[in-house]
Amino acid sequence: MLKLVKTSFVVSAISIAFSGFVYADINADLQNICTIVKADDKDELRKKMKKVESDHKLKLQDYYSGISCGGESLIRTAMLSNAIESGTLMIKKMPKNQLTAPEADGKTLSDWVSEKGLTSSQIAVELNARI
């Protein structure tokens, strides 16, 4: 009986320790995503998204709202940086309901685009076609 309790305790301790490493890895994996988006490196962005999905079982929609690039979301950052390929890739990967939902500042992407005067942007055109 005592051996069973000790084994359970060891397994629990290892599980807790391992879960801490998983969270550290996701932060490390997403560390330079803003730079990739700003540089409009679609291939690198696709690789990063695939790595996060395979390593952590997370899709873009799962971590999108938790990332801020200078106070802006990833798609907004792409628009401000004229990163057409990265922006359109993210719009295609996001579910429609999340594209129409308010972001951290309470504005939807469409409202923000209109406010900033970016309606003629290729990314905005892709956004409007998607929603």
SEKOL-698906 format. One line per field, with one value per atom (N, C-alpha, C): x, y, z; atom name; residue in three letters. Coordinates in nm, 3 decimals, decimal comma. Each point is the difference from the previous one (the first is absolute). Layout:
N
c1 <- X; ...;
c2 <- Y; ...;
c3 <- Z; ...;
atomo <- CA; ...;
residuo <- ALA; ...;
This chain:
131
c1 <- 0,083; -0,083; 0,087; 0,104; 0,088; 0,073; 0,035; 0,068; -0,092; -0,127; -0,098; -0,013; -0,003; -0,010; 0,124; 0,117; 0,125; 0,003; -0,041; -0,002; -0,096; -0,116; -0,098; 0,057; 0,069; 0,059; 0,107; 0,083; 0,106; -0,059; -0,101; -0,065; -0,063; -0,065; -0,062; 0,106; 0,109; 0,107; 0,060; 0,020; 0,054; -0,099; -0,128; -0,102; -0,004; 0,007; -0,002; 0,125; 0,114; 0,124; -0,004; -0,051; -0,007; -0,095; -0,112; -0,096; 0,060; 0,089; 0,068; 0,087; 0,064; 0,084; -0,082; -0,119; -0,086; -0,037; -0,037; -0,036; 0,121; 0,115; 0,121; 0,028; -0,020; 0,026; -0,095; -0,126; -0,095; 0,040; 0,043; 0,046; 0,125; 0,090; 0,121; -0,034; -0,094; -0,040; -0,066; -0,072; -0,071; 0,076; 0,120; 0,074; 0,017; 0,038; 0,030; -0,108; -0,121; -0,105; -0,034; 0,008; -0,027; 0,102; 0,125; 0,106; -0,024; -0,042; -0,028; -0,114; -0,106; -0,115; 0,041; 0,071; 0,043; 0,090; 0,081; 0,091; -0,073; -0,125; -0,083; 0,063; 0,051; 0,062; -0,103; -0,077; -0,111; 0,049; 0,110; 0,051; 0,041; 0,069; 0,043; -0,121; -0,099; -0,122; -0,073; -0,010; -0,065; 0,076; 0,133; 0,080; -0,024; -0,003; -0,021; -0,138; -0,102; -0,135; -0,009; 0,067; 0,000; 0,074; 0,110; 0,077; -0,083; -0,067; -0,084; -0,115; -0,056; -0,110; 0,047; 0,116; 0,047; 0,054; 0,070; 0,060; -0,099; -0,096; -0,087; -0,149; -0,031; -0,139; -0,085; 0,059; -0,070; -0,004; -0,115; -0,014; 0,008; 0,013; 0,013; -0,111; -0,122; -0,113; 0,014; 0,078; 0,016; 0,094; 0,097; 0,097; -0,002; -0,080; -0,005; -0,028; -0,101; -0,039; 0,102; 0,086; 0,100; 0,129; 0,008; 0,122; -0,026; 0,090; -0,010; 0,135; -0,006; 0,121; -0,007; 0,061; -0,006; -0,141; -0,081; -0,136; -0,103; 0,044; -0,091; 0,000; -0,109; -0,009; 0,087; 0,014; 0,085; -0,052; -0,129; -0,054; 0,011; -0,027; 0,017; 0,146; 0,091; 0,142; 0,036; -0,055; 0,024; -0,051; -0,117; -0,055; 0,086; 0,040; 0,082; 0,138; 0,048; 0,132; -0,010; -0,121; -0,025; 0,057; -0,017; 0,047; -0,114; -0,016; -0,116; -0,006; 0,111; -0,002; -0,028; 0,064; -0,024; -0,142; -0,047; -0,135; -0,107; 0,014; -0,100; 0,006; 0,118; 0,011; -0,076; 0,020; -0,067; -0,151; -0,046; -0,143; -0,060; 0,071; -0,049; -0,001; 0,091; 0,010; -0,096; -0,049; -0,088; -0,145; -0,077; -0,142; -0,073; -0,105; -0,073; -0,053; -0,050; -0,057; 0,105; 0,124; 0,104; 0,045; -0,010; 0,034; -0,100; -0,122; -0,104; -0,018; 0,070; -0,011; 0,084; -0,045; 0,081; 0,134; 0,103; 0,133; 0,017; 0,120; 0,027; -0,051; 0,000; -0,045; -0,150; -0,071; -0,144; -0,044; 0,094; -0,032; 0,023; -0,087; 0,021; 0,108; 0,052; 0,101; -0,057; -0,123; -0,063; -0,014; -0,044; -0,012; 0,136; 0,100; 0,135; 0,055; -0,023; 0,047; -0,064; -0,129; -0,070; 0,053; 0,019; 0,051; 0,139; 0,084; 0,138; 0,010; -0,108; 0,002; 0,077; -0,005; 0,073; -0,091; -0,117; -0,098; 0,048; 0,096; 0,049; 0,118; 0,045; 0,109; -0,040; 0,095; -0,029; -0,042; 0,052; -0,038; -0,144; -0,040; -0,138; -0,096; 0,040; -0,082; -0,019; 0,108; -0,006; -0,091; 0,012; -0,083; -0,147; -0,035; -0,140; -0,054; 0,083; -0,042; -0,026; 0,077; -0,010; -0,120; -0,032; -0,113; -0,120;
c2 <- -0,119; 0,119; 0,125; 0,002; 0,115; 0,020; -0,109; 0,007; 0,064; -0,031; 0,057; 0,151; 0,044; 0,142; 0,073; -0,057; 0,062; 0,010; -0,103; -0,001; 0,106; 0,011; 0,101; 0,140; 0,021; 0,130; 0,035; -0,094; 0,021; 0,031; -0,076; 0,023; 0,140; 0,039; 0,133; 0,110; -0,017; 0,100; 0,014; -0,110; 0,004; 0,066; -0,028; 0,061; 0,150; 0,046; 0,144; 0,065; -0,061; 0,056; 0,006; -0,105; -0,003; 0,105; 0,023; 0,100; 0,139; 0,029; 0,129; 0,019; -0,105; 0,008; 0,023; -0,056; 0,016; 0,147; 0,068; 0,141; 0,084; -0,033; 0,074; -0,018; -0,119; -0,027; 0,077; 0,013; 0,072; 0,147; 0,056; 0,139; 0,015; -0,095; 0,004; -0,019; -0,089; -0,026; 0,122; 0,078; 0,116; 0,132; -0,007; 0,119; 0,100; -0,042; 0,094; 0,004; -0,037; -0,004; 0,140; 0,101; 0,137; 0,044; -0,033; 0,034; -0,070; -0,125; -0,077; 0,063; 0,040; 0,062; 0,133; 0,083; 0,131; -0,014; -0,105; -0,024; -0,064; -0,034; -0,062; -0,130; -0,079; -0,128; -0,111; -0,020; -0,097; -0,142; -0,038; -0,137; -0,023; 0,097; -0,013; 0,001; 0,083; 0,004; -0,133; -0,056; -0,131; -0,107; 0,001; -0,098; 0,016; 0,124; 0,025; -0,050; 0,028; -0,044; -0,153; -0,065; -0,147; -0,057; 0,063; -0,047; 0,011; 0,112; 0,018; -0,100; -0,023; -0,096; -0,142; -0,038; -0,138; -0,019; 0,102; -0,014; 0,021; 0,091; 0,040; -0,022; -0,051; -0,027; 0,128; 0,111; 0,128; 0,054; 0,051; 0,065; 0,150; 0,073; 0,146; 0,061; -0,046; 0,056; -0,018; -0,099; -0,026; 0,099; 0,052; 0,091; 0,140; 0,024; 0,130; 0,115; -0,012; 0,111; 0,024; -0,095; 0,015; 0,066; 0,033; 0,060; 0,146; 0,085; 0,143; 0,046; 0,067; 0,054; 0,153; 0,053; 0,143; 0,049; -0,080; 0,037; -0,038; -0,057; -0,040; -0,151; -0,052; -0,143; -0,035; -0,127; -0,045; 0,049; -0,009; 0,044; 0,151; 0,072; 0,146; 0,037; -0,071; 0,024; -0,024; -0,106; -0,029; 0,114; 0,053; 0,110; 0,126; 0,032; 0,120; -0,013; -0,123; -0,025; -0,031; 0,001; -0,037; -0,139; -0,089; -0,138; -0,083; 0,010; -0,056; -0,153; -0,066; -0,146; -0,056; 0,056; -0,046; 0,031; 0,119; 0,039; -0,087; -0,025; -0,083; -0,145; -0,050; -0,136; -0,010; 0,097; -0,005; 0,012; 0,085; 0,014; -0,131; -0,070; -0,129; -0,107; 0,008; -0,100; 0,024; 0,122; 0,033; -0,033; -0,046; -0,023; 0,134; -0,001; 0,124; 0,068; -0,080; 0,062; 0,073; -0,043; 0,069; 0,126; -0,002; 0,119; 0,113; -0,035; 0,102; 0,036; -0,068; 0,027; 0,122; 0,074; 0,113; -0,047; 0,080; -0,032; 0,065; 0,004; 0,047; 0,142; 0,085; 0,139; 0,016; -0,110; 0,004; 0,024; 0,019; 0,025; -0,127; -0,022; -0,111; 0,040; -0,097; 0,031; 0,094; -0,023; 0,084; 0,144; 0,018; 0,136; 0,068; -0,074; 0,055; 0,039; -0,084; 0,029; 0,129; 0,015; 0,122; 0,122; -0,015; 0,112; 0,045; -0,094; 0,031; 0,037; -0,012; 0,034; -0,101; -0,125; -0,106; -0,088; 0,050; -0,083; -0,043; 0,071; -0,038; -0,098; -0,031; -0,096; -0,137; -0,072; -0,135; -0,093; 0,023; -0,083; 0,030; 0,126; 0,037; -0,059; 0,000; -0,060; -0,149; -0,069; -0,143; -0,021; 0,087; -0,008; 0,013; 0,100; 0,021; -0,117; -0,058; -0,116; -0,121; -0,011; -0,116; 0,010; 0,124; 0,016; 0,040;
c3 <- 0,000; 0,000; 0,000; 0,084; 0,008; -0,133; -0,065; -0,129; -0,104; 0,003; -0,092; 0,021; 0,124; 0,032; -0,049; 0,023; -0,044; -0,152; -0,067; -0,147; -0,052; 0,061; -0,041; 0,018; 0,111; 0,028; -0,103; -0,034; -0,099; -0,137; -0,040; -0,128; -0,004; 0,108; 0,008; -0,010; 0,071; -0,002; -0,140; -0,066; -0,136; -0,094; 0,014; -0,086; 0,017; 0,124; 0,027; -0,056; 0,019; -0,053; -0,152; -0,063; -0,146; -0,054; 0,067; -0,047; 0,002; 0,093; 0,002; -0,122; -0,045; -0,118; -0,126; -0,005; -0,117; -0,017; 0,109; -0,009; -0,040; 0,051; -0,037; -0,149; -0,050; -0,141; -0,091; 0,035; -0,085; -0,008; 0,111; -0,002; -0,086; 0,010; -0,082; -0,147; -0,029; -0,138; -0,064; 0,078; -0,053; 0,017; 0,055; 0,037; -0,115; -0,117; -0,108; -0,109; 0,034; -0,101; -0,052; 0,084; -0,045; -0,105; 0,022; -0,096; -0,133; 0,005; -0,121; -0,077; 0,070; -0,066; -0,062; 0,075; -0,052; -0,123; -0,002; -0,113; -0,119; 0,017; -0,103; -0,051; 0,093; -0,033; 0,016; -0,104; 0,003; 0,027; -0,061; 0,020; 0,145; 0,059; 0,140; 0,093; -0,031; 0,081; -0,007; -0,119; -0,017; 0,080; -0,006; 0,076; 0,150; 0,047; 0,143; 0,043; -0,081; 0,033; 0,002; -0,094; -0,003; 0,120; 0,039; 0,116; 0,127; 0,019; 0,118; -0,001; -0,117; -0,008; 0,030; -0,053; 0,024; 0,141; 0,052; 0,134; 0,113; -0,019; 0,110; -0,028; -0,119; -0,039; 0,005; -0,043; -0,003; -0,141; -0,041; -0,129; 0,020; -0,109; 0,007; 0,084; -0,017; 0,073; 0,151; 0,043; 0,143; 0,068; -0,071; 0,062; -0,058; -0,102; -0,069; 0,096; 0,083; 0,088; 0,112; 0,027; 0,105; -0,047; -0,127; -0,054; -0,034; 0,044; -0,030; -0,056; -0,112; -0,063; 0,011; 0,101; 0,021; 0,026; 0,065; 0,033; -0,106; -0,110; -0,108; -0,016; -0,054; -0,027; -0,121; -0,027; -0,111; -0,135; -0,025; -0,129; -0,013; 0,106; -0,003; -0,026; 0,062; -0,023; -0,146; -0,058; -0,142; -0,087; 0,032; -0,079; 0,012; 0,122; 0,021; -0,065; -0,013; -0,060; -0,149; -0,053; -0,140; -0,031; 0,095; -0,012; -0,059; -0,130; -0,070; 0,011; -0,025; 0,001; 0,140; 0,101; 0,137; 0,044; -0,032; 0,039; -0,063; -0,130; -0,067; 0,048; 0,031; 0,054; 0,133; 0,088; 0,130; -0,016; -0,092; -0,022; -0,049; -0,086; -0,050; 0,108; 0,097; 0,105; 0,117; 0,013; 0,113; -0,034; 0,098; -0,024; -0,017; -0,080; -0,030; 0,126; 0,094; 0,120; 0,082; -0,006; 0,074; -0,076; -0,132; -0,078; 0,020; 0,035; 0,021; 0,147; 0,089; 0,144; 0,038; 0,101; 0,047; 0,056; -0,025; 0,053; 0,137; 0,051; 0,136; 0,025; -0,102; 0,018; -0,023; -0,026; -0,019; -0,144; -0,091; -0,141; -0,080; -0,097; -0,091; -0,100; -0,071; -0,103; -0,105; -0,042; -0,102; 0,048; 0,124; 0,056; 0,006; 0,045; 0,012; -0,137; -0,100; -0,137; -0,050; 0,020; -0,043; 0,073; 0,129; 0,082; -0,045; -0,036; -0,041; -0,148; -0,074; -0,143; -0,085; 0,041; -0,070; -0,085; -0,036; -0,072; -0,138; -0,058; -0,133; 0,008; 0,121; 0,018; -0,052; -0,058; -0,050; 0,114; 0,116; 0,116; 0,039; -0,004; 0,031; -0,103; -0,126; -0,105; 0,028; 0,037; 0,035; 0,121; 0,099; 0,120; -0,037; -0,080; -0,039; -0,082; -0,083; -0,078; 0,090; 0,105; 0,092; 0,092; 0,043; 0,093; -0,080;
atomo <- N; CA; C; N; CA; C; N; CA; C; N; CA; C; N; CA; C; N; CA; C; N; CA; C; N; CA; C; N; CA; C; N; CA; C; N; CA; C; N; CA; C; N; CA; C; N; CA; C; N; CA; C; N; CA; C; N; CA; C; N; CA; C; N; CA; C; N; CA; C; N; CA; C; N; CA; C; N; CA; C; N; CA; C; N; CA; C; N; CA; C; N; CA; C; N; CA; C; N; CA; C; N; CA; C; N; CA; C; N; CA; C; N; CA; C; N; CA; C; N; CA; C; N; CA; C; N; CA; C; N; CA; C; N; CA; C; N; CA; C; N; CA; C; N; CA; C; N; CA; C; N; CA; C; N; CA; C; N; CA; C; N; CA; C; N; CA; C; N; CA; C; N; CA; C; N; CA; C; N; CA; C; N; CA; C; N; CA; C; N; CA; C; N; CA; C; N; CA; C; N; CA; C; N; CA; C; N; CA; C; N; CA; C; N; CA; C; N; CA; C; N; CA; C; N; CA; C; N; CA; C; N; CA; C; N; CA; C; N; CA; C; N; CA; C; N; CA; C; N; CA; C; N; CA; C; N; CA; C; N; CA; C; N; CA; C; N; CA; C; N; CA; C; N; CA; C; N; CA; C; N; CA; C; N; CA; C; N; CA; C; N; CA; C; N; CA; C; N; CA; C; N; CA; C; N; CA; C; N; CA; C; N; CA; C; N; CA; C; N; CA; C; N; CA; C; N; CA; C; N; CA; C; N; CA; C; N; CA; C; N; CA; C; N; CA; C; N; CA; C; N; CA; C; N; CA; C; N; CA; C; N; CA; C; N; CA; C; N; CA; C; N; CA; C; N; CA; C; N; CA; C; N; CA; C; N; CA; C; N; CA; C; N; CA; C; N; CA; C; N; CA; C; N; CA; C; N; CA; C; N; CA; C; N; CA; C; N; CA; C; N; CA; C; N; CA; C; N; CA; C; N; CA; C; N; CA; C; N; CA; C; N; CA; C; N; CA; C; N; CA; C; N; CA; C; N; CA; C;
residuo <- MET; MET; MET; LEU; LEU; LEU; LYS; LYS; LYS; LEU; LEU; LEU; VAL; VAL; VAL; LYS; LYS; LYS; THR; THR; THR; SER; SER; SER; PHE; PHE; PHE; VAL; VAL; VAL; VAL; VAL; VAL; SER; SER; SER; ALA; ALA; ALA; ILE; ILE; ILE; SER; SER; SER; ILE; ILE; ILE; ALA; ALA; ALA; PHE; PHE; PHE; SER; SER; SER; GLY; GLY; GLY; PHE; PHE; PHE; VAL; VAL; VAL; TYR; TYR; TYR; ALA; ALA; ALA; ASP; ASP; ASP; ILE; ILE; ILE; ASN; ASN; ASN; ALA; ALA; ALA; ASP; ASP; ASP; LEU; LEU; LEU; GLN; GLN; GLN; ASN; ASN; ASN; ILE; ILE; ILE; CYS; CYS; CYS; THR; THR; THR; ILE; ILE; ILE; VAL; VAL; VAL; LYS; LYS; LYS; ALA; ALA; ALA; ASP; ASP; ASP; ASP; ASP; ASP; LYS; LYS; LYS; ASP; ASP; ASP; GLU; GLU; GLU; LEU; LEU; LEU; ARG; ARG; ARG; LYS; LYS; LYS; LYS; LYS; LYS; MET; MET; MET; LYS; LYS; LYS; LYS; LYS; LYS; VAL; VAL; VAL; GLU; GLU; GLU; SER; SER; SER; ASP; ASP; ASP; HIS; HIS; HIS; LYS; LYS; LYS; LEU; LEU; LEU; LYS; LYS; LYS; LEU; LEU; LEU; GLN; GLN; GLN; ASP; ASP; ASP; TYR; TYR; TYR; TYR; TYR; TYR; SER; SER; SER; GLY; GLY; GLY; ILE; ILE; ILE; SER; SER; SER; CYS; CYS; CYS; GLY; GLY; GLY; GLY; GLY; GLY; GLU; GLU; GLU; SER; SER; SER; LEU; LEU; LEU; ILE; ILE; ILE; ARG; ARG; ARG; THR; THR; THR; ALA; ALA; ALA; MET; MET; MET; LEU; LEU; LEU; SER; SER; SER; ASN; ASN; ASN; ALA; ALA; ALA; ILE; ILE; ILE; GLU; GLU; GLU; SER; SER; SER; GLY; GLY; GLY; THR; THR; THR; LEU; LEU; LEU; MET; MET; MET; ILE; ILE; ILE; LYS; LYS; LYS; LYS; LYS; LYS; MET; MET; MET; PRO; PRO; PRO; LYS; LYS; LYS; ASN; ASN; ASN; GLN; GLN; GLN; LEU; LEU; LEU; THR; THR; THR; ALA; ALA; ALA; PRO; PRO; PRO; GLU; GLU; GLU; ALA; ALA; ALA; ASP; ASP; ASP; GLY; GLY; GLY; LYS; LYS; LYS; THR; THR; THR; LEU; LEU; LEU; SER; SER; SER; ASP; ASP; ASP; TRP; TRP; TRP; VAL; VAL; VAL; SER; SER; SER; GLU; GLU; GLU; LYS; LYS; LYS; GLY; GLY; GLY; LEU; LEU; LEU; THR; THR; THR; SER; SER; SER; SER; SER; SER; GLN; GLN; GLN; ILE; ILE; ILE; ALA; ALA; ALA; VAL; VAL; VAL; GLU; GLU; GLU; LEU; LEU; LEU; ASN; ASN; ASN; ALA; ALA; ALA; ARG; ARG; ARG; ILE; ILE; ILE;
